[in-house]
Amino acid sequence: MYPFEADKISPKNRWYIAAYSSEISMKPFERSFFNISVALYRTEAGKVVAM
């Protein structure tokens, strides 16, 4: 983790909050983390998926 690479401002190998539970439904939506797009949605069983 330390020291960071010169062009990095945050460690990637950590947990970050992606969304509030109330924001995530069965309809996928996009969030970006470290310039990487992630789709978030819930399955029919209600489980959260991030891919």
Secondary structure by P-SEA (a helix, b strand, c coil): cccccccccccccbbbbcccccccccbbbbbbcccbbbbbbcccccccccc
